[in-house]
Amino acid sequence: MSDDTGIQETPAGSTGPRPEPIRFFGTTWVDHDNGYAVRRTAAAVGSLAAAAASCLVLRLAYQGLQIAAIGGFVTLLMVVMFAICSAMAFRYTWDGFTRRPDPDRQASLRGLLTVGFVGSLLAYFFRSLTEAPGERLHREEYEEARKQYEKRTTRRSGNPKNRRRA
């Protein structure tokens, strides 16, 4: 079962909370094992390659607008729209690596994030250079869940007869 932080409680008989898996990394981010470095490198290279391919597709769309001769104003609007949406998507994706996004706001920004997909890919690339995207957020939540678990289990340990009534 998972609460609003995403930390999953372990099934009965296990000890402590389990770390939440990160896309493409699973739970290798906890101990940086089982190919974590290779996965991080692959995520960085893959997101950069996808961003480059996306820019190529956008270039082809721009050339299509030039061939259609629809005018400089519409072409300028398209370029500005993609630039603004990419910048906003970059910022939103970057912020999503450090705190949980609001589901309602995310749903309302879905179209903008779709148009600004290049910004999201670049944010993923830059974050992959230092850590698994979202690792810091997951690590903080996991450490907090472990502390809470330790606090709960140590509070329950010992002889119940020796406890004072509150």
C-alpha positions in Angstrom: 0.0 0.0 0.0 1.2 3.5 -0.8 0.4 6.8 0.9 0.5 10.3 -0.6 4.4 10.4 -0.4 4.7 7.3 -2.5 6.5 5.3 0.1 5.2 1.7 0.2 4.7 -0.1 3.4 6.1 -3.6 3.4 3.8 -6.6 3.6 3.3 -8.3 6.9 6.4 -10.1 8.1 8.9 -7.7 6.4 10.9 -5.0 8.2 10.5 -1.3 7.4 9.2 0.7 4.4 10.3 -0.2 0.9 11.7 2.4 -1.4 9.5 3.6 -4.3 10.9 2.6 -7.7 11.9 5.3 -10.1 11.2 4.9 -13.8 14.2 3.3 -15.6 16.0 2.8 -12.3 13.7 0.7 -10.2 15.2 0.7 -6.7 18.8 0.7 -7.7 19.0 4.4 -6.6 19.0 3.3 -2.9 22.4 1.7 -2.9 23.6 2.8 -6.4 24.0 -0.9 -7.3 22.9 -3.3 -10.1 23.9 -1.1 -13.0 22.9 2.3 -11.5 25.7 4.2 -13.3 25.0 2.5 -16.6 21.3 3.3 -16.2 22.1 6.9 -15.4 24.4 7.2 -18.4 21.7 5.5 -20.7 19.0 7.9 -19.3 21.2 10.9 -20.0 22.2 9.8 -23.5 18.7 8.6 -24.4 17.0 11.8 -23.2 19.6 14.0 -25.1 19.1 11.9 -28.3 15.3 12.2 -28.0 15.6 15.9 -27.5 17.8 16.2 -30.6 15.4 14.0 -32.6 12.6 16.2 -31.4 14.4 19.4 -32.5 14.8 17.8 -35.9 11.1 17.1 -36.2 10.4 20.7 -35.1 12.8 21.9 -37.8 10.9 19.9 -40.4 7.7 21.4 -39.2 9.2 24.9 -39.5 10.4 24.2 -43.0 6.9 23.0 -43.8 5.5 26.3 -42.7 8.0 28.1 -44.8 7.1 26.0 -47.9 3.4 26.7 -47.2 4.2 30.4 -47.2 1.6 31.2 -44.5 3.4 34.3 -43.5 6.0 35.5 -41.1 3.6 36.2 -38.2 2.2 32.7 -38.0 5.8 31.3 -38.2 6.9 33.6 -35.5 3.9 32.6 -33.3 4.9 28.9 -33.7 8.5 29.5 -32.8 7.6 31.6 -29.8 5.0 29.1 -28.7 7.4 26.2 -28.7 10.1 28.3 -27.0 7.8 29.4 -24.2 6.2 26.0 -23.7 9.6 24.3 -23.7 10.9 26.7 -21.1 7.8 26.2 -18.9 8.0 22.4 -19.3 11.6 22.5 -18.4 10.9 24.4 -15.2 7.9 22.3 -14.3 9.8 19.0 -14.9 12.8 20.3 -13.0 10.6 21.3 -10.0 9.0 17.8 -10.2 12.3 16.3 -9.3 12.4 18.0 -5.9 8.8 18.0 -4.8 5.6 16.0 -5.6 3.5 17.8 -8.3 -0.1 18.7 -7.6 -2.2 16.3 -9.6 -4.8 18.9 -10.5 -2.2 21.4 -11.7 -0.5 18.7 -13.6 -3.7 17.7 -15.4 -4.4 21.4 -16.3 -0.8 21.8 -17.7 -0.9 18.5 -19.7 -1.3 20.3 -23.0 1.5 22.8 -22.3 3.8 20.0 -21.2 3.0 18.1 -24.4 3.9 21.1 -26.6 7.0 21.8 -24.6 8.3 18.2 -24.7 11.8 19.3 -25.6 12.1 21.2 -22.4 11.0 18.1 -20.4 13.6 16.0 -22.2 16.3 18.5 -21.5 15.4 18.7 -17.8 15.6 14.9 -17.7 19.0 15.0 -19.4 20.5 17.6 -17.1 19.2 15.9 -13.9 20.6 12.5 -15.1 24.1 14.1 -15.1 24.0 14.3 -11.3 21.5 11.7 -10.1 18.6 9.6 -11.2 15.8 12.1 -11.9 13.7 12.3 -8.8 16.3 10.5 -6.6 16.7 13.3 -4.1 12.9 13.5 -3.5 12.6 9.8 -3.2 15.6 9.5 -0.9 14.3 12.2 1.4 10.8 10.5 1.6 12.4 7.1 2.1 14.7 8.3 4.8 11.8 10.1 6.6 9.7 6.9 6.3 12.6 4.9 7.8 12.9 7.3 10.7 9.2 7.2 11.3 9.3 3.4 11.2 12.3 3.2 13.6 10.5 5.6 15.9 7.4 3.5 15.9 9.2 0.2 16.4 11.4 1.4 19.2 8.5 3.0 21.0 6.7 -0.3 21.0 9.6 -2.4 22.1 10.3 -3.3 25.7 8.0 -4.6 28.5 4.6 -3.0 28.3 4.3 -3.2 32.1 7.1 -0.7 32.6 5.3 1.9 30.6 3.6 4.8 32.3 0.0 5.5 31.5 -0.4 8.8 29.7 
